[in-house]
Amino acid sequence: MISAPHFIVNPAAAGGRAARWWRYAWPVLLKRLPKATFSVADRQHSLADRLESAVGAVHREIVGVGGDGTHHDLVNAAVNRGLTQACTYTPLPLGSGNDWCRSLGVPRHILQWLQMVEEDRTILHRIGQLAYGDGNLRYFVNAAGLAYDAEVVRRSATAGYKHRLLYPFLTALHLPTYRPPALTLTYDGTRVAGQFHTIGFGMGRCKGGGMRVLPHAEPTADTLALTYAVDVPLHRIAANGWRLYTGSIGQVPGVTTTHASVITVEGTTGLEADGEYLGSSPVRAELTKARLKVRCGA
């Protein structure tokens, strides 16, 4: 059981609903964790600033309060500022998708979350690295995607509304008119060229609001899980959409599920990571040497 966690709150998470939720959650948390403290990100103090200040104040138990984007930013801050070995990170899911927490078995209900914390199960979580576009570098902890994955995330970011079902809704809405880009995927000596509907990879099984795109992923593995669909007819994709929620997507002809150490994608398409739209290809993905101690569920 952690005795003195420091909560870093992103009030903008879940379309701003996180700020209201936090006012009710904090008294409940404080009863069970009387030595807990918290800070809230704002325009003057980013999530990265709050993390650096907390670790500098000798807080070794950090709890990120928000959704996938919040955890994405905090982990990037931990890597960029050399803090991955200075703390144990516990996600408290309060976003629209919460896919990383789904992948880790972290419950959303506050009382169940407190029970998970009491069980004190931790892992050394791998961190992915993305080199993309014109010299850009970004890290991720759950999953990244290109082609249609990135297009849906881009549309979600401009929708003006945040909800767990927004991603699957947009996925179904725009699929009939989507034209898969011609790309070249290379991984560990294998080269595949064609029209890709999706290329997904990472350490977490879930993405897109609960879709099990990477059912073979493991957060502590030494390779990235990789799923891609190339030259698959639209009618086959539509008929097998349900498999995204059962972990059986790899059974669809034209869909490959495998593992890779280094993944490169050439051609023109978008890129997202942990539910955040980043930019465009080319892309090179691999695991970093850094690991982050993460508290998770069963």
ABEGO torsion letter per residue (X at the ends): XBABBBBBBBAABGGGAAAAAAAAAAAAAAAABAABBBBBBBAABBAAAAAAAAAAAGBABBBBBEBAAAAAAAAAAAAAAGAAAABBBBBBBBBAAGAAAAAAGBBABAAAAAAAAAAGBBBBBBBBBBBBEBGBBBBBABBBBBEAAAAAAAAAAAAGBBBAAAAAAAAAAAAAABBBBBBBBBBGGBBBBEBBABBBBEABABBGGGBBABAABBAABABBBBBBBBGBBAAAAAAAAAAAAAGAAAABBGBBBBBBABBBBBEBBBBBBGGBBAEBOBBBBBBBABBBBBBBBX
